Amino acid sequence: MVIRAGLFVAALAMLSAGGSASTVHEIRFVQSAQVLVWQGDVWVGQGSSVDLIGQEFIEAVPFPGSGLLDSVAPSDLPLTGRMRLKIASNSAFTIQTRRSNLTPEVEVRIVQVGPNARASGLVSEGAPGIVFHQAEKTAHRPGAPETQAIELELSWTGAAPSDMRVIASQ
């Protein structure tokens, strides 16, 4: 009899308003901020920070038997460097250089926006070390990463800025 009474009370508790109230838990998976970078059609890297031009010291070694080379007077014409990048991101990002004096010499132009991408980039003026800033993620609609990328052309005069990198921001 006691067991029946306990089961009856448990059934009433389940049917009552307080007993039938449910709690909904919302689970969100957080993905860290990342950029995917291609130079032309060649994969460069992925992560929260991607180096664009590595600092490698290459020592000039004379080829055996090459003899002496005639010296050439340095040219007065500045060398112009160019780089085309495709960048897809799930967050805002900046293209930075550690040497702030190079920032005015680097020009950035948005060449193309993928079909599933959005460009909200601004060429930074006055911000030391920042060459370009994309204010939001490039991925606008679902699709393959390359369709969510924006294509940029960077150009500079003089020596290549050897410490440029793309940095994702939260």
C-alpha positions in Angstrom: 0.0 0.0 0.0 2.8 2.4 0.8 4.5 1.6 -2.5 1.3 2.4 -4.4 0.9 5.6 -2.5 4.5 6.6 -3.3 4.0 5.8 -7.0 0.7 7.8 -7.0 2.5 10.8 -5.5 5.4 10.5 -8.0 2.9 10.4 -10.9 1.1 13.5 -9.6 4.4 15.3 -9.2 5.3 14.5 -12.8 2.0 15.8 -14.1 2.1 19.0 -12.1 3.3 22.3 -13.6 6.5 22.3 -11.6 7.3 18.7 -12.4 6.8 19.1 -16.2 8.9 22.3 -16.5 11.9 21.6 -18.6 15.2 23.3 -18.9 16.7 23.9 -22.4 20.4 24.0 -22.5 22.0 25.7 -25.5 25.4 24.4 -26.5 27.7 26.5 -28.7 30.9 25.3 -30.1 33.5 28.1 -30.1 36.0 28.0 -33.0 39.2 30.0 -32.6 39.8 32.9 -34.9 41.6 31.6 -38.0 42.7 32.8 -41.4 43.5 30.7 -44.5 46.0 32.2 -46.9 46.9 31.4 -50.5 49.5 33.2 -52.5 48.1 33.0 -56.0 47.0 29.4 -56.1 49.6 28.1 -53.7 48.6 27.3 -50.2 50.6 29.4 -47.7 49.1 28.5 -44.3 46.3 28.5 -41.8 46.1 29.7 -38.2 45.7 32.7 -36.0 48.8 34.2 -37.5 50.4 33.4 -40.9 53.7 34.8 -42.1 53.6 36.1 -45.6 57.3 36.7 -46.4 59.8 34.6 -44.3 63.0 36.1 -43.1 65.6 33.8 -44.6 69.2 34.7 -44.9 70.7 33.4 -48.1 74.4 33.7 -48.5 75.8 34.3 -51.9 78.2 31.5 -52.7 80.2 31.8 -55.9 79.8 28.9 -58.3 83.0 26.9 -58.6 84.9 27.9 -61.8 82.8 31.0 -62.4 85.7 33.3 -62.1 85.4 37.0 -61.2 82.2 38.8 -61.9 82.2 42.4 -63.2 80.6 44.8 -60.7 77.5 46.6 -61.7 76.6 50.1 -60.6 73.5 50.2 -58.4 70.4 51.2 -60.2 68.5 54.4 -59.3 65.2 52.9 -60.2 63.3 51.5 -57.2 62.3 47.9 -57.4 58.6 47.2 -57.3 57.4 44.1 -55.6 53.9 42.6 -56.0 52.1 39.9 -54.2 48.6 38.5 -54.7 46.9 36.9 -51.7 43.6 35.1 -51.2 42.5 35.3 -47.6 39.5 33.5 -46.0 38.7 34.1 -42.4 36.2 33.3 -39.7 37.0 36.6 -37.9 38.3 40.1 -38.5 42.0 40.2 -39.5 44.8 42.6 -40.1 47.9 42.5 -42.3 50.7 43.9 -40.2 54.4 44.5 -40.3 56.6 45.1 -37.3 58.4 47.9 -38.9 56.0 50.8 -38.8 58.1 52.9 -41.2 57.2 50.5 -44.1 53.4 50.9 -43.7 53.1 54.0 -46.1 55.2 52.2 -48.8 52.9 49.2 -49.0 49.7 49.6 -51.1 46.8 47.2 -50.9 44.0 46.8 -53.4 41.0 44.5 -53.2 41.1 42.6 -56.6 38.2 40.1 -56.2 35.6 39.0 -53.7 34.6 35.3 -53.7 30.9 34.4 -54.3 30.4 33.5 -50.6 32.6 36.2 -49.2 32.2 39.8 -48.1 34.9 42.4 -48.1 34.9 45.2 -45.5 38.5 46.0 -45.6 40.1 49.3 -45.2 43.7 50.3 -46.0 44.9 51.7 -42.7 46.3 55.2 -42.7 48.2 56.4 -39.8 48.1 53.2 -37.8 51.7 52.1 -37.2 52.5 48.7 -38.5 49.0 48.0 -39.9 48.9 47.7 -43.7 45.3 46.4 -44.1 42.3 45.8 -41.8 39.3 43.6 -42.6 36.6 44.6 -40.0 34.7 41.3 -40.1 35.0 37.7 -41.2 35.2 37.1 -45.0 33.0 34.0 -44.8 29.5 35.5 -45.5 27.6 32.4 -46.7 28.4 28.6 -46.4 30.7 27.2 -49.0 34.2 26.0 -49.8 36.9 28.1 -48.1 38.2 29.5 -51.4 34.7 30.8 -52.3 34.7 32.6 -49.0 38.0 34.4 -49.7 38.9 37.9 -50.8 41.8 38.4 -53.1 44.2 41.3 -52.4 47.1 42.7 -54.3 50.0 44.1 -52.2 52.6 46.2 -53.9 55.6 48.0 -52.5 58.7 49.9 -53.7 62.2 49.1 -52.5 63.1 46.0 -50.4 60.4 43.5 -49.7 58.9 43.9 -46.2 60.3 40.8 -44.7 58.1 40.5 -41.7 54.5 40.9 -43.0 51.9 38.6 -41.5 48.2 38.1 -41.4 46.8 38.1 -37.9 43.2 37.0 -37.0 41.5 39.0 -34.3 38.7 37.9 -31.9 
